[in-house]
Amino acid sequence: MSTPASNTEHQNNDGFAFRLLTLPREIRDLIYIHALTSSEPIIVWQKKRYWNKHRDPTQGWDLITASTSRNLSSLSLNLFYTNRHISDEALSIFYTDNTFAFHGPHDYHRITTWLTQIGTTNSRHLTKLQIDITDLDKAWQLPDGSRVEYVTTTTPDDETIPIPSTTPARPRHPLLHNPAPTWPEGQVEIIPVAAEEMFTSLTSDPSGEPLTILLQNTTVGYPGYSGLPSDHEMLHTEEFWLSMDLPNLIEAWRVQYGNQAGKREVDVEWLCEAGEEWEGEIKRQLREAGWKVYGEEEYRLEVGYEGAGCSHDRRRWRMKLRPHEERIVASRPNPWM
């Protein structure tokens, strides 16, 4: 049985919904925008990252984000629970006018799971996603093109030696080709299956809003970077390698699953950063690799370490991969491994 208090609350909700629905739709939308949009990305999932990946993770530099996501509790989410009509209108504004972010290491299953949870109708309203690009799992490629798992050992001279196993690794994506009769042997990246599933899910409804996906490169490498001058030998290590396979496939999926007649429009931007002394050479190599680089800006990165802190002047920029004109050639293995 309802208590008098609950009856009063129910009546108040009904009264609010009735008054809201008497307003023109344009006014209701302004109310939804004011009540449900955040000036900062809404973080769907986040995992701790480290400023210096070469250190033991227990001693790494924790990244301090100066501007954090506005807490969902500060948004008027109770609008979703008034009635079906208002809920549908409010949800469309919530998903259209906000940026939803995924920070830290992930295998893209976090994203596909979330898309399933919010449902096709809500995912159709998405216009802005922000996703961290993190280090991919690796495999050892053999001359016949097959891939196996491997381990590494370190020599007394600190040289890393790979030891391939007989355990098969995930096969190469079928869109990656090799113009030569044999494949170069070495360390290659494993492309997560869920990365492609993300694109198929986001483009399954052709009536979806135009969508921009911002991919933030949080690795220490750059896709298309082949090394700095010899006086920067410290940067010629296997950790600084990031192949073009994932960027090339993402561009292919963007075109294949969207951006065609009757399909959802999808735009993909990458966000990279570097110290000022290396920025020029890195950008030059990125352009040679097929990137369009633009939108440069300076900012100060604040980092902390066991209660202490410091800051670094950094430069970041956006870039897009130029459309493919021919089939995709698989990247050569890591040259520093």
Secondary structure, DSSP 4 states (H G I P E B T S, - for coil): ---HHHHHHHHHHHHHHHHHHTS-HHHHHHHHHHHH--SS-EEEEE---BS-TTS-GGGSPEEPPSSPPPPGGGS-GGGGGS-HHHHHHHHHHHHHHSEEEEESS--SHHHHHHHHHHHHHHHHH--EEEEEE-PPPEEEE-TTS-EEEEEEEE-TT--EEEEEEEEEPPPPPTTEE-SSSSPPPEEEEPPPHHHHHHHHHHTSSTTSPPEEEEEEE-SSS-TT-----GGGGGG-SGGG---SHHHHHHHHHHHHHSSSTTS--EEEEEEEEE-HHHHHHHHHHHHHTTEEEEEEEEEEEEEEETTEEEEEEEEEEEEEEPPPSSPEEPPPPPTT-
